Amino acid sequence: MKTVKKTLDILEVFLNGGKEISVNELADITGQNVSTVHSILLELSKMGYIRQRQKRGKYSLGLKFLSFGRAINSILGIEEIFHPFMVDLSNKVNETVNLAVRDGNYTYSIAVIESTQRLRVVTNRQYGGRIPLYCTGIGKIFLADMPDEELRTYLEHEPLNPITANTITDPKKLLEQIQKVRRDGLAFDIEECEFGVRNVAGPAKDYTGKVVAAIGVLGPSVRLTLKRIKEISPIVKKCAVDISHELQWSGDKKVAGLKM
């Protein structure tokens, strides 16, 4: 049991924000000796839970954990937890509601409640579609949740290709929006991903304050006017907060402002 505890202590360091960590750093943080940490990392690496990019380099979480995410979604039925909130939000705003999780530099849609209106939005951001983070309200929610260093790397290296004439392709302008998302708890897409479609989204946080999903309202621009978006924004934000409370979130985390 002691070995199990030591292994979990090491994994907790990575799960609590340790992107790439050396053996010595892990030993200092966990209070374990270097040889024990190295032996545990070796076994975890063999099974795909931990990876080492360069020989004698630092360690990071392996891709095996992606399988756990899919399994948890399936077992716990994350859609079931969110479903009543999504239905309630859709009824209140009378528009399509979309729930998505992050998949690397993309969002991945996992559930949709369609509007009952005759003119409805049917897009590839629904039903499992993968969309770049930078061009949707839901994606900007995940960008705003990134630690500063990860966000800086994203803005410096991710190609911000123009998908429509409204797509933000200037990293500094995108950063300005992300800082606003961090302050306000809402993100918007004003025809940045698809012409004729607008989106307002909010974050669903777990007990640690980490964004585990984003919930958004999609609608045609002829209905989701800027005035209408302003009207429904408090409703979307309250829904996101209510979901977060259901996930045992009790307060907002402070996020330092990034400058470029």
N, C-alpha and C positions, 0 to 999 in steps of 0.2 A: 504493500500500500504506500510505503514511503516513496518508491520509484514513481508511482502514479501521481502522487502529490507533486513531486519535483517536476515531472513532465508537464502537468497542468499549470504549474507556476510559470514555466518557460513560455508556454503557449499564451498565457494571460498577458505577458509582456508585449507580444506581437499584437494581440487583439486590442490592447489598450493604446494603440497608436505607434508601436515600434515598427517602422517600415522596414528598415535594414539595420541589423544589430550584430555586433561582433560577439564572439564567445566570451571575451573578458567582460564586456558590458553586461551580458546576460548573467554572468557569475556575480558581478557586483550588485545588480538589481535584485536577484533572487536569493543571494546569500549562499549560493552553492559553490563548490570548488570547480575549477576550470575543467578538470578531467571528467567530472560527472556531467557537466553541461555538454561537453563535446561528445560524450558517448550517447546522450539522449538525442542530440541534434543529428547524429549519424543515423540512428534508427529512424527518426522522423523523416529524414531526407530519403531514405530507402523506400519509404511508403508514400512519398509524395506530399507529406504534410508541410515540410519545410524545404526550401530550395536555397542553393548557394550558387550565385551567378559565376563567380570566379573562384578558382582554387585558393584556399586560405583567405577568401573574402568574407564579407558579412553575409548574414542569413536573413531570409524573409519568408513569409508564409507561402506555401505551395498552392498549386492550382487544385489540389485535392479538396480544399475547403469549399470550392464552388459547388461540388457535389453535395456537400452538407447543406448549403443554402437551398438548393433545389429540393433536397429531401425534406428539410424543415417546412418549406412552403407547402409541400405535398401532405406531410403528416399533420401539421397544425392547421392547415387550411387557412393561410393568411387571408385569402379572399373572403372566407366566411367571417373573419373578424371585422374586415372592412365593409362587407356587403351592406349591412343596415345603414351605415353612415353614408355610403355612396348613394343608396336609394333615396335616403332623406334629402341629401344635397341635390340630387337630380330633380326631385319633386319640388324643392324650394325654388330652384333657378330655371326649371323646365328646359334643361339642356343636357347634352351628353356628358357623363362623368367618367374620367379615365384614371386608373390606378397603375402606377409603374414603379419598377425598382431599377437600380443602377446596374449596368453590365459593362464594367470598364469605362470607356469614354462614350458609352451609349446609354439610353434608357430602354427598358424592356417592359412592354405593357403586359400586365397579368390579369386585368379585369376591366370590364367596361359596362356601364349602365347607359343604354341608348335613350336619347330623347324621344318623346312620343310625338314631337312636332313633325309635320309633313316634310319640311325642309330640315334634313339632318346632316350631320357631318359624318362621313365614312372615309377614314384616312388610313394610311399605312402605319400610323402611330397607335392604332388599335389592334387588338387580337394578336399580340405577340410581336408586333413590329419593333425593330431596333432603330432608334433615331439618335443622331449626335446630340450631346448634352447642350451645346452652345446655342441651338436655334429654337428651343421650346421652353415654355414656362416651367414645365416639369423638370427638364434637364438643368435649368438654372438653379433649381432648388438643390440639386445634388452638387453643383459647382460651389454654391454658397456654403455647403457643409464641409467642403474639403479643408483640411489644414492648410495654412498659408503656403508652406513649402510645396505641397502637392499642387495647389492651385497655381502657383508661380510656374512650376514645371509644365503644367497643362497649357497655360497661356503662352508660354514661350515656344512650345513644340507642337501643339495640336493645330493642324491646318484649319483655319476658319473659312471654309469654302462658301461662297455665296449660293444659297439654295433658292432664294428669291431676292428681289431688289431690296427687301427690308432686312435681310439677314445681317447681323452685326459681324463684321469681319475685322474690325480694329480691336486688338486685345485690350487696349486702354479703355475703350468705350464699353466693352463687355465687362471689364473689371468694375467700372462705375456702376453698371447694373447689378452685378453680383454683390457689391457692397450695400446697395439699396435693398436687395433681397435679404441680406443678413440683418439689416436694421428693421425692415418691415414685416418679414415673415411671409411675403408673397412674391411671386414671380409672374412675368407676363411674356406672351409671345404675340406680337402684333403683326401677323402675316409674315413671320420670319422663316417659317418652315414650309408653309403652303399658302398660296394666294387664296384669299377669301375665307381663311380660318384664323380665329383668334383663340387664345388660351390663357387662363389664369390658374395658378397652382399654389399649393401650400405644402409644408413638410409634415410628415408623420414621424414623430421621434419616439425612440424607446426610452427605457428608464435611465440610460446614460446620457441622453440628449443627442444621440446619434440619429441621423435621418435614415430610416429603414425603407421608406417608400414616399412617394409624392402623389398627391391627389389633385386632379385638375378638372376644370370645366372647359369643354371644347364647344365652339359654336361658330356658325357662319357669321362673317363680319357684318352682314346686313342686319343681324339681330344683336350680336355682341358689339355694339357700338362702344366708343370710349366712355360714354355716359353710362351705358348698361354695365360695363366692366366695373366702373366705380361703384355702382349700386350693389353688385353681387360680391365684390371683393371681401367685405366683412363676413359674409355668409361662408365663403370658401375658407377664410382664415379660421373662423370658429369651428368649422367641421374638422380642419386639420388639428386644431388644438384639442378638440373632443376625442379624436382618435388617439392622439398622443397621450392623453390622460388614461385612456383605456389600456395603453401599453405601459402604464406606470411612470410616465414622464411627469415630473413635478415642477419643473422650472426651466427657464432658458439658460443655455450656456453662453459665456462671454466669448466672443470671437474677435481676435485682434484684426485691425484693419491692415490690409496688404497694400503696399505701394509699389509702383513699377516705374 
